[in-house]
Amino acid sequence: MELFATKGYEATTVDEIAAAAGVARRTFFRHFRSKEEAIFPDHDDTLVRAEAVLNAAPAHEHPLDTVCRGIKEVMRMYAAQPDISVARYRLTREVPTLREAEIASVARYERLFTRYLLGHFDERAHADDANDDPLLAEVAASAVVTAHNHVLRRWLRADGQGDVETQLDHAFSIVRRTFGTGIGAGRNTTARPAATAPATASPHGEVLVTVARTDAPLEEVMRTIEEALKER
């Protein structure tokens, strides 16, 4: 980063980078395929960590919350070395090829989160428009990534100062309110039970008992109760 700042990205050679790092040229190429790749050395590992968050998600956690936790691995990567992250941000603004590489990295996270969310839609909420699920999953995943990147860029423009975790949580709460409906919280891969069990009323009209899933829509629960009352 020092070489890029003093000589410029295009004018800096791999040989100069290797010499400044005190290693041979061939050692550089054992780690990176190009100097462009050396600018973003951590995205592969970060993507693996993000996927691990998804795979280890607790059953009770809402899928969008899981995705938000997953992408926080990206923020932690940047926050671990704020000075380098700020310098890299400024460099990517100036070099189109680096900007394109950054966009490609963002797309990898979006694809990961889209696949995950697509597996957690509430079947009952989308019974009539299941064909929209891929669109909704992609839009929700993109919204999470966009919210993260918005906060990240603002933090980088502020030279890595500020409570970025609080800013992220606020941004994610907006995404959750907007896209949370229809993406179920359950992760049970077995056949899902009916949303509500038939309601039963006592012969004397004193007690009405009904059983409902905790994620059943309120209007469905109320409809079941009303039908049971009519049959008394």
Backbone as numpy.savetxt, mean C-alpha at the origin, in Angstrom:
# Nx Ny Nz CAx CAy CAz Cx Cy Cz
26.77 10.22 -4.51 25.94 11.42 -4.51 26.81 12.68 -4.51
27.96 12.61 -3.86 28.88 13.76 -3.87 29.39 14.04 -5.28
29.74 12.96 -5.99 30.21 13.13 -7.37 29.12 13.71 -8.26
27.91 13.21 -8.12 26.81 13.72 -8.94 26.56 15.20 -8.65
26.71 15.57 -7.37 26.46 16.96 -6.98 27.53 17.90 -7.53
28.76 17.41 -7.61 29.86 18.29 -8.05 30.10 18.23 -9.55
30.01 17.04 -10.14 30.31 16.89 -11.57 29.08 16.81 -12.45
27.93 16.48 -11.83 26.73 16.23 -12.61 26.58 14.75 -12.87
25.34 14.31 -13.00 25.07 12.88 -13.16 25.67 12.33 -14.46
25.41 12.99 -15.56 25.84 12.48 -16.86 27.37 12.45 -16.97
28.04 13.42 -16.37 29.50 13.51 -16.50 30.24 12.55 -15.58
29.57 12.01 -14.59 30.22 11.09 -13.65 30.26 9.69 -14.23
31.42 9.05 -14.20 31.58 7.70 -14.75 31.58 6.66 -13.64
31.33 5.42 -14.04 31.38 4.31 -13.09 32.78 4.18 -12.50
33.80 4.39 -13.31 35.18 4.31 -12.81 35.42 5.32 -11.70
34.88 6.50 -11.85 35.04 7.53 -10.81 34.30 7.16 -9.54
33.11 6.58 -9.70 32.34 6.15 -8.53 33.09 5.05 -7.79
33.62 4.07 -8.53 34.35 2.98 -7.91 35.59 3.49 -7.20
36.32 4.41 -7.84 37.53 4.95 -7.23 37.21 5.72 -5.96
36.13 6.50 -5.97 35.74 7.27 -4.78 35.32 6.35 -3.64
34.74 5.19 -3.99 34.31 4.22 -2.98 35.45 3.31 -2.54
36.61 3.40 -3.24 37.75 2.57 -2.88 37.61 1.12 -3.30
36.90 0.87 -4.39 36.72 -0.50 -4.89 37.06 -0.55 -6.37
37.21 -1.76 -6.89 37.48 -1.92 -8.32 36.19 -1.78 -9.12
36.35 -1.50 -10.40 35.20 -1.37 -11.31 34.37 -2.64 -11.30
35.03 -3.80 -11.33 34.29 -5.06 -11.36 33.49 -5.27 -10.06
33.99 -4.73 -8.96 33.25 -4.82 -7.69 31.95 -4.02 -7.78
32.03 -2.85 -8.40 30.82 -2.05 -8.60 29.77 -2.85 -9.35
30.21 -3.51 -10.43 29.25 -4.23 -11.26 28.77 -5.54 -10.64
29.41 -5.97 -9.57 28.86 -7.12 -8.84 27.63 -6.70 -8.03
27.55 -5.43 -7.73 26.43 -4.91 -6.93 25.36 -4.23 -7.79
25.79 -3.54 -8.84 24.87 -2.76 -9.66 25.13 -3.00 -11.14
24.06 -2.99 -11.91 24.21 -3.15 -13.36 24.58 -1.84 -14.05
24.32 -0.73 -13.39 24.60 0.58 -13.97 24.64 1.61 -12.86
25.11 2.81 -13.19 25.12 3.87 -12.18 23.69 4.31 -11.86
22.79 4.16 -12.83 21.38 4.46 -12.57 20.83 3.56 -11.47
21.17 2.28 -11.53 20.69 1.34 -10.51 21.28 1.67 -9.15
22.49 2.23 -9.13 23.13 2.57 -7.86 22.40 3.70 -7.14
21.60 4.47 -7.88 20.83 5.55 -7.25 19.68 4.99 -6.42
19.13 3.86 -6.84 17.99 3.24 -6.14 18.39 1.82 -5.70
19.29 1.70 -4.73 19.82 0.37 -4.40 18.91 -0.47 -3.51
17.89 0.15 -2.90 17.14 -0.54 -1.84 15.73 -0.95 -2.23
15.29 -0.62 -3.43 13.88 -0.88 -3.75 13.55 -2.37 -3.83
14.47 -3.19 -4.31 14.20 -4.62 -4.38 13.95 -5.20 -2.99
14.83 -4.87 -2.05 14.68 -5.37 -0.68 13.43 -4.79 -0.02
13.15 -3.53 -0.30 11.97 -2.90 0.29 10.69 -3.54 -0.23
10.67 -3.89 -1.50 9.50 -4.56 -2.07 9.28 -5.91 -1.40
10.35 -6.61 -1.11 10.25 -7.90 -0.42 9.68 -7.69 0.99
10.16 -6.66 1.68 9.66 -6.40 3.04 8.18 -6.00 3.01
7.79 -5.22 2.01 6.38 -4.82 1.89 5.50 -6.04 1.66
5.96 -6.95 0.81 5.18 -8.17 0.55 5.10 -9.03 1.80
6.16 -9.05 2.60 6.14 -9.82 3.84 5.10 -9.28 4.81
4.92 -7.96 4.82 3.88 -7.35 5.66 2.51 -7.86 5.24
2.27 -7.91 3.94 0.98 -8.40 3.44 0.76 -9.86 3.81
1.78 -10.67 3.66 1.65 -12.10 3.91 1.44 -12.42 5.39
1.93 -11.54 6.26 1.84 -11.81 7.70 0.71 -11.03 8.36
-0.18 -10.45 7.57 -1.25 -9.60 8.13 -2.17 -10.40 9.04
-2.54 -9.85 10.20 -3.49 -10.53 11.10 -4.88 -10.59 10.47
-5.64 -11.60 10.84 -6.94 -11.84 10.21 -7.92 -10.71 10.42
-7.79 -9.99 11.54 -8.78 -8.95 11.85 -8.48 -7.62 11.17
-7.32 -7.48 10.57 -6.93 -6.17 10.02 -7.59 -5.90 8.67
-8.05 -4.69 8.49 -8.65 -4.32 7.21 -7.56 -4.33 6.14
-7.84 -4.90 4.96 -6.82 -5.00 3.91 -6.18 -3.68 3.52
-6.95 -2.60 3.51 -6.35 -1.31 3.18 -5.36 -0.87 4.24
-5.65 -1.19 5.51 -4.71 -0.88 6.58 -3.42 -1.68 6.40
-3.58 -2.93 5.95 -2.41 -3.77 5.70 -1.54 -3.17 4.60
-2.18 -2.74 3.52 -1.44 -2.14 2.42 -0.73 -0.87 2.88
-1.40 -0.08 3.70 -0.78 1.14 4.21 0.44 0.81 5.08
0.34 -0.25 5.85 1.50 -0.66 6.64 2.62 -1.15 5.73
2.23 -1.83 4.64 3.24 -2.34 3.72 4.04 -1.24 3.07
3.36 -0.20 2.64 4.08 0.86 1.93 4.89 1.74 2.89
4.61 1.64 4.17 5.44 2.37 5.13 6.88 1.85 5.12
7.09 0.65 4.61 8.45 0.15 4.46 9.26 1.05 3.52
8.58 1.62 2.53 9.25 2.54 1.60 9.67 3.80 2.35
8.76 4.34 3.14 9.09 5.54 3.90 10.25 5.28 4.86
10.25 4.11 5.48 11.34 3.79 6.40 12.68 3.72 5.67
12.65 3.25 4.43 13.86 3.20 3.62 14.42 4.61 3.42
13.55 5.55 3.06 13.98 6.92 2.84 14.40 7.59 4.15
13.64 7.35 5.21 13.90 8.01 6.49 15.18 7.50 7.15
15.65 6.32 6.77 16.86 5.76 7.38 18.09 6.61 7.05
18.09 7.26 5.88 19.21 8.11 5.46 18.65 9.39 4.84
18.13 10.28 5.66 17.43 11.46 5.12 18.30 12.33 4.23
19.58 12.51 4.57 20.44 13.38 3.75 20.59 12.82 2.33
20.84 11.52 2.24 20.97 10.88 0.93 19.64 10.90 0.20
18.56 10.68 0.92 17.24 10.66 0.30 16.89 12.02 -0.30
17.22 13.09 0.44 16.94 14.44 -0.06 17.79 14.72 -1.31
19.07 14.34 -1.27 19.95 14.56 -2.42 19.47 13.75 -3.63
19.01 12.53 -3.38 18.51 11.69 -4.47 17.24 12.28 -5.07
16.38 12.81 -4.21 15.15 13.44 -4.69 15.47 14.61 -5.62
16.41 15.43 -5.22 16.78 16.58 -6.06 17.39 16.12 -7.37
18.18 15.06 -7.31 18.81 14.55 -8.53 17.78 14.00 -9.50
16.79 13.26 -9.00 15.77 12.67 -9.88 14.91 13.75 -10.53
14.81 14.90 -9.89 14.07 16.01 -10.51 14.81 16.58 -11.72
16.11 16.38 -11.73 16.94 16.99 -12.78 17.26 16.02 -13.92
17.22 14.72 -13.67 17.66 13.73 -14.66 16.46 12.89 -15.10
15.99 13.05 -16.35 14.80 12.34 -16.82 14.90 10.81 -16.70
16.08 10.23 -16.97 16.20 8.77 -16.90 16.01 8.26 -15.48
16.44 9.04 -14.49 16.25 8.65 -13.10 14.78 8.79 -12.70
14.15 9.80 -13.23 12.72 9.97 -12.97 11.93 8.80 -13.53
12.30 8.34 -14.70 11.62 7.19 -15.29 11.86 5.93 -14.46
13.07 5.77 -13.94 13.37 4.61 -13.10 12.55 4.66 -11.81
12.37 5.86 -11.27 11.58 6.02 -10.07 10.11 5.66 -10.33
9.59 6.09 -11.47 8.21 5.79 -11.84 8.02 4.28 -11.98
9.02 3.60 -12.56 8.95 2.15 -12.71 8.91 1.47 -11.35
9.65 1.99 -10.38 9.64 1.41 -9.03 8.27 1.58 -8.38
7.68 2.75 -8.57 6.34 3.00 -8.03 5.34 2.01 -8.60
5.45 1.72 -9.89 4.52 0.79 -10.54 4.62 -0.61 -9.94
5.79 -1.01 -9.51 5.96 -2.34 -8.91 5.18 -2.44 -7.60
5.22 -1.39 -6.80 4.45 -1.39 -5.55 2.95 -1.41 -5.84
2.53 -0.64 -6.82 1.11 -0.59 -7.17 0.61 -1.97 -7.61
1.40 -2.68 -8.40 0.99 -4.02 -8.85 0.88 -4.98 -7.68
1.84 -4.91 -6.76 1.81 -5.77 -5.57 0.54 -5.53 -4.76
0.23 -4.28 -4.50 -0.92 -3.95 -3.67 -2.24 -4.21 -4.39
-2.26 -4.03 -5.69 -3.47 -4.34 -6.46 -3.81 -5.81 -6.36
-2.82 -6.66 -6.54 -3.06 -8.12 -6.44 -3.58 -8.48 -5.06
-3.03 -7.85 -4.05 -3.45 -8.16 -2.69 -4.88 -7.73 -2.44
-5.22 -6.51 -2.80 -6.57 -6.02 -2.55 -7.61 -6.77 -3.36
-7.26 -7.19 -4.54 -8.21 -7.92 -5.38 -8.65 -9.22 -4.72
-7.82 -9.78 -3.87 -8.17 -11.01 -3.17 -8.99 -10.80 -1.92
-9.35 -9.53 -1.61 -10.06 -9.27 -0.35 -11.32 -8.43 -0.53
-11.95 -8.54 -1.67 -13.21 -7.84 -1.84 -14.35 -8.59 -1.17
-15.30 -7.83 -0.70 -16.50 -8.39 -0.08 -17.43 -8.85 -1.21
-17.60 -10.17 -1.32 -18.39 -10.71 -2.43 -19.83 -10.17 -2.43
-20.40 -10.01 -1.25 -21.80 -9.57 -1.18 -21.94 -8.12 -1.63
-20.93 -7.31 -1.34 -21.01 -5.89 -1.71 -20.87 -5.68 -3.21
-20.33 -6.70 -3.89 -20.09 -6.55 -5.33 -20.77 -7.65 -6.13
-21.88 -8.14 -5.62 -22.56 -9.25 -6.28 -23.00 -8.88 -7.69
-23.37 -7.63 -7.89 -23.90 -7.23 -9.19 -22.87 -6.59 -10.11
-21.69 -6.27 -9.55 -20.69 -5.59 -10.38 -19.30 -6.16 -10.13
-19.22 -7.50 -10.09 -17.94 -8.15 -9.79 -16.87 -7.80 -10.82
-17.32 -7.49 -12.04 -16.35 -7.13 -13.07 -15.60 -5.84 -12.76
-16.14 -5.06 -11.82 -15.47 -3.81 -11.44 -14.37 -4.03 -10.41
-14.29 -5.23 -9.84 -13.31 -5.47 -8.78 -11.88 -5.16 -9.19
-11.42 -5.61 -10.37 -10.04 -5.26 -10.77 -9.82 -3.75 -10.83
-10.81 -3.01 -11.32 -10.69 -1.56 -11.39 -10.60 -0.96 -9.99
-11.49 -1.40 -9.09 -11.52 -0.86 -7.74 -10.24 -1.18 -6.99
-9.72 -2.39 -7.18 -8.48 -2.77 -6.51 -7.32 -1.92 -7.00
-7.27 -1.70 -8.31 -6.17 -0.92 -8.87 -6.26 0.54 -8.43
-7.47 1.08 -8.41 -7.65 2.47 -8.00 -7.30 2.64 -6.52
-7.73 1.70 -5.68 -7.43 1.79 -4.25 -5.92 1.67 -4.00
-5.28 0.73 -4.67 -3.84 0.55 -4.52 -3.10 1.81 -4.97
-3.53 2.37 -6.09 -2.92 3.59 -6.60 -3.11 4.74 -5.63
-4.28 4.79 -4.99 -4.55 5.86 -4.03 -3.62 5.78 -2.83
-3.37 4.56 -2.34 -2.46 4.38 -1.21 -1.06 4.84 -1.60
-0.60 4.40 -2.77 0.75 4.77 -3.22 0.85 6.27 -3.46
-0.19 6.85 -4.06 -0.19 8.29 -4.32 -0.17 9.09 -3.02
-0.96 8.66 -2.03 -0.97 9.35 -0.74 0.41 9.27 -0.09
1.02 8.10 -0.14 2.36 7.93 0.41 3.36 8.85 -0.29
3.35 8.86 -1.62 4.31 9.64 -2.37 4.11 11.15 -2.19
2.85 11.55 -2.01 2.57 12.96 -1.75 3.23 13.40 -0.45
3.05 12.60 0.60 3.66 12.92 1.90 5.18 12.83 1.82
5.68 11.81 1.11 7.12 11.63 0.98 7.76 12.84 0.28
7.17 13.27 -0.83 7.74 14.42 -1.55 7.72 15.68 -0.70
6.63 15.86 0.04 6.55 17.05 0.91 7.63 16.99 1.98
7.88 15.80 2.51 8.92 15.62 3.53 10.31 15.86 2.93
10.54 15.38 1.72 11.84 15.57 1.08 12.07 17.04 0.72
11.01 17.72 0.29 11.16 19.16 -0.02 11.45 19.97 1.24
11.06 19.42 2.39 11.34 20.08 3.68 12.66 19.59 4.27
13.51 19.01 3.41 14.83 18.51 3.83 14.75 17.41 4.88
13.69 16.60 4.80 13.56 15.47 5.71 13.17 15.85 7.12
12.55 17.01 7.29 12.13 17.48 8.61 10.62 17.27 8.78
10.19 17.08 10.02 8.77 16.95 10.30 8.36 15.55 10.69
7.18 15.45 11.28 6.64 14.16 11.75 5.97 13.46 10.58
6.75 12.73 9.82 6.24 12.12 8.60 5.26 10.99 8.90
5.43 10.29 10.01 4.51 9.20 10.37 3.09 9.73 10.58
2.97 10.84 11.30 1.65 11.44 11.53 1.03 11.91 10.23
1.84 12.51 9.37 1.34 12.97 8.07 0.87 11.78 7.22
1.62 10.69 7.28 1.22 9.49 6.53 -0.10 8.95 7.04
-0.24 8.84 8.34 -1.46 8.28 8.92 -2.68 9.12 8.54
-2.51 10.43 8.51 -3.61 11.30 8.11 -3.98 11.05 6.65
-2.99 10.96 5.79 -3.26 10.71 4.37 -3.93 9.36 4.17
-3.47 8.35 4.91 -4.05 7.02 4.77 -5.49 6.97 5.28
-5.81 7.76 6.29 -7.19 7.79 6.80 -8.14 8.31 5.73
-7.67 9.24 4.92 -8.49 9.76 3.83 -8.73 8.66 2.78
-7.68 7.92 2.47 -7.82 6.82 1.50 -8.78 5.77 2.04
-8.65 5.45 3.31 -9.51 4.42 3.90 -10.99 4.83 3.85
-11.27 6.09 4.16 -12.66 6.56 4.12 -13.22 6.51 2.71
-12.37 6.75 1.74 -12.82 6.83 0.35 -12.98 5.47 -0.29
-12.05 4.54 0.00 -12.03 3.26 -0.72 -12.29 2.04 0.15
-12.57 2.23 1.43 -12.71 1.08 2.32 -13.95 0.23 2.08
-15.02 0.84 1.58 -16.27 0.10 1.37 -16.09 -0.97 0.29
-16.51 -2.18 0.62 -16.49 -3.26 -0.36 -15.25 -4.11 -0.30
-14.20 -3.61 0.37 -13.00 -4.42 0.55 -13.09 -5.01 1.94
-13.36 -6.31 2.03 -13.67 -6.93 3.31 -12.47 -7.06 4.20
-12.72 -7.17 5.51 -11.64 -7.30 6.48 -11.23 -8.74 6.71
-12.09 -9.69 6.34 -11.79 -11.09 6.60 -10.79 -11.68 5.64
-9.99 -12.65 6.10 -9.01 -13.30 5.24 -9.22 -14.81 5.22
-10.39 -15.25 5.58 -10.68 -16.68 5.60 -10.82 -17.17 4.17
-10.02 -18.15 3.77 -10.06 -18.64 2.39 -11.11 -19.71 2.18
-11.75 -20.18 3.24 -12.81 -21.17 3.11 -14.09 -20.48 2.70
-15.09 -21.28 2.36 -16.36 -20.70 1.94 -16.93 -19.82 3.03
-17.36 -18.64 2.68 -17.88 -17.71 3.68 -19.32 -18.05 4.02
-19.68 -17.98 5.30 -21.06 -18.25 5.70 -21.96 -17.12 5.24
-23.23 -17.38 5.31 -24.20 -16.35 4.94 -24.03 -15.15 5.85
-24.40 -13.99 5.33 -24.21 -12.77 6.10 -25.02 -12.80 7.38
-26.23 -13.34 7.33 -27.06 -13.40 8.52 -27.76 -14.74 8.57
-27.96 -15.24 9.77 -28.73 -16.46 9.97 -30.19 -16.06 10.11
-31.12 -16.98 9.80 -32.53 -16.63 9.93 -32.86 -16.17 11.35
-33.66 -15.14 11.45 -34.06 -14.64 12.76 -35.24 -15.46 13.26
-35.34 -15.61 14.56 -36.45 -16.36 15.15 -37.10 -15.53 16.26
-38.42 -15.59 16.32 -39.15 -14.88 17.36 -39.81 -15.89 18.29
-39.90 -15.55 19.58 -40.54 -16.47 20.53 -42.04 -16.48 20.28
-42.73 -17.57 20.63 -44.17 -17.66 20.39 -44.95 -16.55 21.07
-44.42 -16.05 22.20 -45.16 -15.04 22.95 -44.79 -13.62 22.56
-43.94 -13.46 21.57 -43.60 -12.13 21.09 -42.75 -11.33 22.06
-42.09 -12.00 23.02 -41.32 -11.26 24.01 -39.85 -11.09 23.60
-39.32 -12.05 22.83 -37.90 -12.03 22.51 -37.70 -12.30 21.02
-36.83 -11.55 20.40 -36.44 -11.80 19.01 -34.93 -12.03 18.99
-34.52 -13.17 18.45 -33.10 -13.51 18.40 -32.67 -13.64 16.94
-31.57 -12.97 16.60 -31.01 -13.12 15.26 -29.49 -13.16 15.36
-28.89 -13.81 14.40 -27.43 -13.93 14.36 -26.93 -13.28 13.08
-25.92 -12.45 13.20 -25.38 -11.77 12.02 -23.86 -11.71 12.10
-23.22 -11.74 10.94 -21.77 -11.53 10.89 -21.47 -10.09 11.27
-20.33 -9.87 11.90 -19.97 -8.53 12.31 -19.72 -7.60 11.14
-19.44 -8.18 9.95 -19.20 -7.33 8.79 -20.41 -7.25 7.87
-21.57 -7.76 8.34 -22.78 -7.69 7.52 -23.28 -6.24 7.46
-23.74 -5.78 6.30 -24.28 -4.42 6.19 -25.47 -4.24 7.12
-25.58 -3.08 7.75 -26.64 -2.82 8.72 -28.02 -2.98 8.10
-28.15 -2.52 6.84 -29.48 -2.61 6.21 -29.91 -4.06 6.02
-28.94 -4.97 5.82 -29.27 -6.38 5.66 -29.72 -6.98 6.99
-29.05 -6.59 8.06 -29.44 -7.06 9.40 -30.85 -6.58 9.73
-31.12 -5.30 9.47 -32.44 -4.75 9.78 -33.53 -5.40 8.94
-33.22 -5.71 7.67 -34.20 -6.35 6.82 -34.57 -7.74 7.34
-33.57 -8.47 7.84 -33.81 -9.80 8.40 -34.70 -9.72 9.64
-34.46 -8.71 10.48 -35.27 -8.54 11.69 -36.71 -8.19 11.32
-36.87 -7.28 10.37 -38.22 -6.88 9.96 -39.01 -8.05 9.40
-38.35 -8.91 8.61 -39.04 -10.06 8.05 -39.46 -11.04 9.14
-38.59 -11.19 10.14 -38.93 -12.10 11.24 -40.13 -11.57 12.04
-40.19 -10.27 12.24 -41.30 -9.68 12.97 -42.63 -9.84 12.23
-42.56 -9.76 10.90 -43.79 -9.91 10.10 -44.34 -11.31 10.18
-43.48 -12.31 10.42 -43.90 -13.70 10.44 -44.43 -14.12 11.80
-44.36 -13.25 12.77 -44.81 -13.63 14.12 -46.30 -13.96 14.14
